[in-house]
Amino acid sequence: MAILNHTLGIFLHPDSEWESIRQEQSSFQSVFFGHIPFLALIPCVSAYIGVTKVGWTIGDGAPVLLAAESALAFCALAYVGLLIGVYLFGEFINWMARTYGVQDDKQRRHDESGAMAVYVSTPMFLAGIFNIYPQLWLIVASLCVAGAYTVYLIYEGMPILMKIDKERAFMYSSSVITVGLVLMVSTMIATVLVWSMGTGPVFID
């Protein structure tokens, strides 16, 4: 399966995998819908289990749990937010492509940008499995490791996927990372705000 091959390959041999992704020439839509709806389930389902069955502790207190309905509403909103976030990430990468000298035609640039957004997001989604044990130190550590590898994938993959020289690829990658951070924070804030205006957090005593 392409999803399994690319997901594993992007970790095991990223250089050759980026070249394979470029040669594959799949559309943004096919790559997006073939990956993100499934990968986005990992952090959301894990978080639901974590906050309703395991809980988190504050100091030496008893574990804090969320009510099932409240947790489900938050995870559903987070799931939608992740889908929208990755899609917008791809669109922003495409929007910046011509600025940094990507010479491919309009459709090809759009597809390459979408592929970049999807595959560099993979480590962050996989790290979401640790949401099943919602302790702050573990979540932060896993996100830091996943984030570092995501940054590496962007810098490594940009010149290969977009076929531009390394100097322009470095500047392009730096801009992409900045946009990605802004989108990630914005998605998190928007999810919490919408959730709080709806059911909000309901804790189990």
Number of C-alpha atoms within 10 A of each C-alpha: 6 11 12 10 10 20 19 14 16 21 14 11 11 18 16 14 21 25 15 15 19 19 10 9 13 16 16 24 14 12 21 22 12 14 19 20 14 11 21 23 20 20 23 25 18 18 26 25 19 22 24 21 17 18 19 19 14 10 7 6 8 11 15 16 20 21 16 17 14 20 25 19 18 23 21 17 19 23 22 14 19 25 17 13 19 23 18 17 26 23 18 19 25 24 13 15 20 14 10 17 15 21 13 14 9 12 12 19 21 22 23 26 25 27 26 27 27 22 24 22 24 22 22 22 20 18 19 22 20 20 22 22 18 20 16 13 8 13 17 12 13 20 18 14 13 21 18 13 18 19 18 14 22 23 20 18 24 23 20 20 24 23 16 17 14 15 11 16 24 18 13 22 24 15 14 24 18 10 15 22 13 12 18 16 11 13 19 15 12 15 20 16 12 14 20 13 8 12 13 16 17 13 14 11 9
